[in-house]
Amino acid sequence: MKKLTLATTSLAGCFGCHMSFLDIDEKILELVQLYDFRASPIDDFKKLTEPCDVGLVEGGCCNTHNVHVLREFRKHCRILVSVGQCAITGGLPAMRNGIPMAELFTESYLKGPTCDSQIIPHDEDIPAILDRIYPCHEVVKVDAFLPGCPPHPEIIWETLSAIARGKPLTAIPYEHFKFD
Ligand code: SF4
């Protein structure tokens, strides 16, 4: 069986989905028989610069940098999988959706209990904040969705194993849905 290539990236997420990926524990030894890694916490390369079979994306888009990273990642990945609620719905960061931007900036930088600089950051090197959090599939085409916060390691393993073996992806059993 020909090995596939696998990469991951993180946008507006907490890296909890990546931790769940690493929580497949000893199955990582099986995973390395199925995949060569490109840009992931396992090989520690930061950027995907060549075509890749499977890409896992954690987190949604909260700023212009996230959008750029996601579009570049999509360009290189044959199959793109949204991993976790932040990628699928915006997740916890999307709690800000619906709150006016001016109110958010005032609370975050001017009036919040830990604000002592009284400056709203505005350097051109800082990625611009988007008007709301966008789930990945609203920015690029996504091929599969793994729900949960984070998704259960077993879901991640079964999905990667099925893709590598050329099996169809099946519905995820309810007992594997996990929201910690
Ligand atoms: S879905 Fe949950 S675990 Fe994954 S990045 Fe979002 S908050 Fe973190």
Boltz pocket constraint, residues with backbone or C-beta under 6 A from the ligand:
constraints:
  - pocket:
      binder: B
      contacts: [[A, 12], [A, 13], [A, 14], [A, 15], [A, 16], [A, 17], [A, 58], [A, 59], [A, 83], [A, 84], [A, 85], [A, 86], [A, 87], [A, 91], [A, 92], [A, 148], [A, 149], [A, 150], [A, 151]]
      max_distance: 6.0
